[in-house]
Amino acid sequence: VGVSFHVGSGCTDPETFVQAISDARCVFDMG
């Protein structure tokens, strides 16, 4: 199982990365 995400090259808010990783973890945990 693999998960990837793209927040965009113009992303300057670190919280965006935190949320994306958290969402990816949720999907990964679903199997």
PDB file with SEQRES, HELIX, SHEET and CRYST1 records, atoms N, CA, C and O in Angstrom:
SEQRES   1 A   31  VAL GLY VAL SER PHE HIS VAL GLY SER GLY CYS THR ASP          
SEQRES   2 A   31  PRO GLU THR PHE VAL GLN ALA ILE SER ASP ALA ARG CYS          
SEQRES   3 A   31  VAL PHE ASP MET GLY                                          
HELIX    1 AA1 PRO A   14  MET A   30  1                                  17    
CRYST1    1.000    1.000    1.000  90.00  90.00  90.00 P 1           1          
ATOM      1  N   VAL A   1       0.855  -1.175   0.000  1.00  0.00           N  
ATOM      2  CA  VAL A   1       0.000   0.000   0.000  1.00  0.00           C  
ATOM      3  C   VAL A   1       0.893   1.227   0.000  1.00  0.00           C  
ATOM      4  O   VAL A   1       1.871   1.295   0.745  1.00  0.00           O  
ATOM      5  N   GLY A   2       0.557   2.188  -0.831  1.00  0.00           N  
ATOM      6  CA  GLY A   2       1.318   3.432  -0.883  1.00  0.00           C  
ATOM      7  C   GLY A   2       0.381   4.620  -0.955  1.00  0.00           C  
ATOM      8  O   GLY A   2      -0.743   4.513  -1.444  1.00  0.00           O  
ATOM      9  N   VAL A   3       0.847   5.734  -0.472  1.00  0.00           N  
ATOM     10  CA  VAL A   3       0.060   6.959  -0.476  1.00  0.00           C  
ATOM     11  C   VAL A   3       0.970   8.107  -0.899  1.00  0.00           C  
ATOM     12  O   VAL A   3       2.115   8.191  -0.456  1.00  0.00           O  
ATOM     13  N   SER A   4       0.463   8.986  -1.750  1.00  0.00           N  
ATOM     14  CA  SER A   4       1.220  10.188  -2.107  1.00  0.00           C  
ATOM     15  C   SER A   4       0.278  11.382  -2.099  1.00  0.00           C  
ATOM     16  O   SER A   4      -0.940  11.224  -2.170  1.00  0.00           O  
ATOM     17  N   PHE A   5       0.849  12.570  -2.013  1.00  0.00           N  
ATOM     18  CA  PHE A   5       0.046  13.776  -2.022  1.00  0.00           C  
ATOM     19  C   PHE A   5       0.850  14.913  -2.629  1.00  0.00           C  
ATOM     20  O   PHE A   5       2.079  14.864  -2.685  1.00  0.00           O  
ATOM     21  N   HIS A   6       0.136  15.938  -3.084  1.00  0.00           N  
ATOM     22  CA  HIS A   6       0.775  17.119  -3.650  1.00  0.00           C  
ATOM     23  C   HIS A   6       0.039  18.341  -3.132  1.00  0.00           C  
ATOM     24  O   HIS A   6      -1.161  18.486  -3.364  1.00  0.00           O  
ATOM     25  N   VAL A   7       0.736  19.216  -2.437  1.00  0.00           N  
ATOM     26  CA  VAL A   7       0.097  20.414  -1.891  1.00  0.00           C  
ATOM     27  C   VAL A   7       0.351  21.645  -2.755  1.00  0.00           C  
ATOM     28  O   VAL A   7      -0.229  22.703  -2.511  1.00  0.00           O  
ATOM     29  N   GLY A   8       1.203  21.517  -3.750  1.00  0.00           N  
ATOM     30  CA  GLY A   8       1.483  22.635  -4.645  1.00  0.00           C  
ATOM     31  C   GLY A   8       2.778  23.346  -4.291  1.00  0.00           C  
ATOM     32  O   GLY A   8       3.151  23.436  -3.122  1.00  0.00           O  
ATOM     33  N   SER A   9       3.452  23.846  -5.302  1.00  0.00           N  
ATOM     34  CA  SER A   9       4.753  24.482  -5.082  1.00  0.00           C  
ATOM     35  C   SER A   9       4.632  25.857  -4.436  1.00  0.00           C  
ATOM     36  O   SER A   9       5.609  26.376  -3.898  1.00  0.00           O  
ATOM     37  N   GLY A  10       3.447  26.447  -4.485  1.00  0.00           N  
ATOM     38  CA  GLY A  10       3.255  27.762  -3.885  1.00  0.00           C  
ATOM     39  C   GLY A  10       2.817  27.704  -2.434  1.00  0.00           C  
ATOM     40  O   GLY A  10       2.499  28.735  -1.841  1.00  0.00           O  
ATOM     41  N   CYS A  11       2.796  26.528  -1.862  1.00  0.00           N  
ATOM     42  CA  CYS A  11       2.337  26.354  -0.486  1.00  0.00           C  
ATOM     43  C   CYS A  11       3.355  26.943   0.489  1.00  0.00           C  
ATOM     44  O   CYS A  11       4.522  26.550   0.488  1.00  0.00           O  
ATOM     45  N   THR A  12       2.915  27.879   1.313  1.00  0.00           N  
ATOM     46  CA  THR A  12       3.812  28.498   2.292  1.00  0.00           C  
ATOM     47  C   THR A  12       3.360  28.250   3.729  1.00  0.00           C  
ATOM     48  O   THR A  12       4.049  28.641   4.671  1.00  0.00           O  
ATOM     49  N   ASP A  13       2.216  27.610   3.900  1.00  0.00           N  
ATOM     50  CA  ASP A  13       1.682  27.353   5.240  1.00  0.00           C  
ATOM     51  C   ASP A  13       2.071  25.950   5.685  1.00  0.00           C  
ATOM     52  O   ASP A  13       1.590  24.970   5.117  1.00  0.00           O  
ATOM     53  N   PRO A  14       2.940  25.836   6.699  1.00  0.00           N  
ATOM     54  CA  PRO A  14       3.363  24.505   7.169  1.00  0.00           C  
ATOM     55  C   PRO A  14       2.195  23.621   7.605  1.00  0.00           C  
ATOM     56  O   PRO A  14       2.276  22.397   7.506  1.00  0.00           O  
ATOM     57  N   GLU A  15       1.119  24.227   8.081  1.00  0.00           N  
ATOM     58  CA  GLU A  15      -0.039  23.448   8.537  1.00  0.00           C  
ATOM     59  C   GLU A  15      -0.653  22.651   7.388  1.00  0.00           C  
ATOM     60  O   GLU A  15      -1.260  21.604   7.616  1.00  0.00           O  
ATOM     61  N   THR A  16      -0.501  23.134   6.164  1.00  0.00           N  
ATOM     62  CA  THR A  16      -1.005  22.419   4.996  1.00  0.00           C  
ATOM     63  C   THR A  16      -0.311  21.072   4.862  1.00  0.00           C  
ATOM     64  O   THR A  16      -0.952  20.065   4.564  1.00  0.00           O  
ATOM     65  N   PHE A  17       1.006  21.054   5.082  1.00  0.00           N  
ATOM     66  CA  PHE A  17       1.761  19.805   5.020  1.00  0.00           C  
ATOM     67  C   PHE A  17       1.348  18.868   6.150  1.00  0.00           C  
ATOM     68  O   PHE A  17       1.203  17.663   5.942  1.00  0.00           O  
ATOM     69  N   VAL A  18       1.160  19.420   7.340  1.00  0.00           N  
ATOM     70  CA  VAL A  18       0.737  18.616   8.493  1.00  0.00           C  
ATOM     71  C   VAL A  18      -0.600  17.943   8.199  1.00  0.00           C  
ATOM     72  O   VAL A  18      -0.771  16.754   8.469  1.00  0.00           O  
ATOM     73  N   GLN A  19      -1.544  18.698   7.649  1.00  0.00           N  
ATOM     74  CA  GLN A  19      -2.868  18.150   7.350  1.00  0.00           C  
ATOM     75  C   GLN A  19      -2.790  17.096   6.257  1.00  0.00           C  
ATOM     76  O   GLN A  19      -3.460  16.067   6.338  1.00  0.00           O  
ATOM     77  N   ALA A  20      -1.975  17.345   5.231  1.00  0.00           N  
ATOM     78  CA  ALA A  20      -1.841  16.385   4.135  1.00  0.00           C  
ATOM     79  C   ALA A  20      -1.257  15.069   4.635  1.00  0.00           C  
ATOM     80  O   ALA A  20      -1.716  13.999   4.235  1.00  0.00           O  
ATOM     81  N   ILE A  21      -0.254  15.135   5.499  1.00  0.00           N  
ATOM     82  CA  ILE A  21       0.350  13.918   6.048  1.00  0.00           C  
ATOM     83  C   ILE A  21      -0.645  13.198   6.952  1.00  0.00           C  
ATOM     84  O   ILE A  21      -0.726  11.970   6.937  1.00  0.00           O  
ATOM     85  N   SER A  22      -1.394  13.953   7.731  1.00  0.00           N  
ATOM     86  CA  SER A  22      -2.416  13.356   8.592  1.00  0.00           C  
ATOM     87  C   SER A  22      -3.492  12.651   7.771  1.00  0.00           C  
ATOM     88  O   SER A  22      -3.914  11.546   8.111  1.00  0.00           O  
ATOM     89  N   ASP A  23      -3.932  13.292   6.692  1.00  0.00           N  
ATOM     90  CA  ASP A  23      -4.938  12.681   5.820  1.00  0.00           C  
ATOM     91  C   ASP A  23      -4.391  11.427   5.148  1.00  0.00           C  
ATOM     92  O   ASP A  23      -5.101  10.430   5.013  1.00  0.00           O  
ATOM     93  N   ALA A  24      -3.120  11.478   4.723  1.00  0.00           N  
ATOM     94  CA  ALA A  24      -2.496  10.312   4.098  1.00  0.00           C  
ATOM     95  C   ALA A  24      -2.418   9.162   5.095  1.00  0.00           C  
ATOM     96  O   ALA A  24      -2.631   8.007   4.724  1.00  0.00           O  
ATOM     97  N   ARG A  25      -2.120   9.460   6.339  1.00  0.00           N  
ATOM     98  CA  ARG A  25      -2.060   8.433   7.380  1.00  0.00           C  
ATOM     99  C   ARG A  25      -3.422   7.774   7.570  1.00  0.00           C  
ATOM    100  O   ARG A  25      -3.520   6.556   7.716  1.00  0.00           O  
ATOM    101  N   CYS A  26      -4.468   8.591   7.566  1.00  0.00           N  
ATOM    102  CA  CYS A  26      -5.831   8.079   7.711  1.00  0.00           C  
ATOM    103  C   CYS A  26      -6.164   7.107   6.584  1.00  0.00           C  
ATOM    104  O   CYS A  26      -6.701   6.027   6.832  1.00  0.00           O  
ATOM    105  N   VAL A  27      -5.847   7.484   5.350  1.00  0.00           N  
ATOM    106  CA  VAL A  27      -6.104   6.610   4.200  1.00  0.00           C  
ATOM    107  C   VAL A  27      -5.270   5.341   4.307  1.00  0.00           C  
ATOM    108  O   VAL A  27      -5.774   4.245   4.062  1.00  0.00           O  
ATOM    109  N   PHE A  28      -4.000   5.479   4.672  1.00  0.00           N  
ATOM    110  CA  PHE A  28      -3.109   4.327   4.804  1.00  0.00           C  
ATOM    111  C   PHE A  28      -3.648   3.351   5.849  1.00  0.00           C  
ATOM    112  O   PHE A  28      -3.615   2.138   5.643  1.00  0.00           O  
ATOM    113  N   ASP A  29      -4.143   3.879   6.968  1.00  0.00           N  
ATOM    114  CA  ASP A  29      -4.675   3.027   8.039  1.00  0.00           C  
ATOM    115  C   ASP A  29      -5.936   2.280   7.611  1.00  0.00           C  
ATOM    116  O   ASP A  29      -6.253   1.234   8.178  1.00  0.00           O  
ATOM    117  N   MET A  30      -6.659   2.803   6.620  1.00  0.00           N  
ATOM    118  CA  MET A  30      -7.846   2.115   6.112  1.00  0.00           C  
ATOM    119  C   MET A  30      -7.473   0.842   5.356  1.00  0.00           C  
ATOM    120  O   MET A  30      -8.295  -0.061   5.199  1.00  0.00           O  
ATOM    121  N   GLY A  31      -6.235   0.781   4.894  1.00  0.00           N  
ATOM    122  CA  GLY A  31      -5.757  -0.428   4.234  1.00  0.00           C  
ATOM    123  C   GLY A  31      -5.760  -0.311   2.765  1.00  0.00           C  
ATOM    124  O   GLY A  31      -5.382  -1.254   2.070  1.00  0.00           O  
TER     125      GLY A  31                                                      
END                                                                             
